[in-house]
Amino acid sequence: MVLSDVGGRIAWLLLHLVERFGHPGNERAGIPPAVRHDLTQYEFAQIVGASRETVNKTLTDLVNREIIEVSPREIRILRPDRLRARID
């Protein structure tokens, strides 16, 4: 993770959170994997080693590209394949 850029580190973190603490979803029922959390963008930034502003821009970009959905205290992973590709 250390060698990735901020986008790759955020993608890794999101997938890791879903894997460890999230709900796997149900692809056949159209329910995406999701994780409920209490992390602020500042805390996300501390975890991935970036500024809060950079985290905000990266999350907004992922939302705009329909890779994730963000709501208060929950993130849904709409395209886990695209997040995995971002890590590599």
C-alpha positions in Angstrom: 0.0 0.0 0.0 2.9 2.4 0.7 4.0 2.5 -2.9 0.5 3.3 -4.3 -0.7 6.8 -5.0 -3.5 8.3 -2.8 -6.3 6.9 -5.1 -4.8 3.4 -4.8 -4.5 3.7 -1.0 -8.1 4.8 -0.7 -9.3 2.0 -3.0 -7.3 -0.5 -0.8 -8.8 1.0 2.4 -12.4 0.8 1.1 -12.0 -2.8 0.0 -10.3 -3.7 3.3 -13.0 -2.1 5.4 -15.8 -3.9 3.5 -13.9 -7.2 3.8 -13.2 -6.9 7.5 -16.3 -5.0 8.8 -18.8 -4.7 6.0 -21.7 -6.5 4.5 -20.9 -8.6 1.4 -24.1 -7.6 -0.4 -26.0 -9.8 -2.8 -25.1 -9.4 -6.5 -28.2 -11.4 -7.7 -30.5 -9.1 -5.7 -28.6 -6.0 -6.8 -27.4 -5.2 -3.3 -23.8 -3.9 -3.4 -21.2 -4.6 -0.7 -21.2 -1.9 2.0 -19.6 -0.8 5.2 -21.1 1.3 7.9 -18.4 3.5 9.6 -17.9 6.4 11.9 -14.7 7.7 10.2 -14.4 11.3 9.2 -12.6 12.3 6.1 -9.8 13.6 8.3 -9.4 10.1 9.8 -9.5 8.5 6.3 -6.7 11.0 5.4 -4.6 10.0 8.4 -5.0 6.3 7.6 -3.9 6.7 3.9 -1.3 9.4 4.5 -3.0 12.2 2.6 -4.7 15.6 3.2 -8.4 15.7 4.0 -8.9 17.7 0.8 -7.3 15.1 -1.3 -9.4 12.4 0.2 -12.5 14.4 -0.4 -11.6 14.9 -4.1 -10.8 11.3 -4.5 -14.0 10.1 -2.9 -16.0 12.6 -5.0 -14.3 11.3 -8.2 -15.1 7.7 -7.3 -18.8 8.8 -6.7 -18.9 10.7 -10.0 -17.5 7.6 -11.8 -20.2 5.5 -10.1 -17.6 3.2 -8.5 -18.9 3.9 -4.9 -21.9 5.6 -3.3 -21.4 7.6 -0.1 -24.1 8.4 2.4 -23.7 9.5 6.0 -21.9 6.7 7.9 -22.0 4.2 5.0 -20.1 3.5 1.8 -21.4 1.1 -0.9 -19.0 -0.4 -3.3 -20.8 -0.5 -6.7 -17.7 -1.6 -8.7 -15.3 -3.5 -6.6 -13.5 -4.7 -9.8 -12.7 -1.0 -10.6 -11.3 -0.4 -7.1 -9.2 -3.6 -7.3 -7.8 -2.4 -10.7 -7.0 1.0 -9.1 -4.8 -0.8 -6.5 -2.7 -2.6 -9.1 
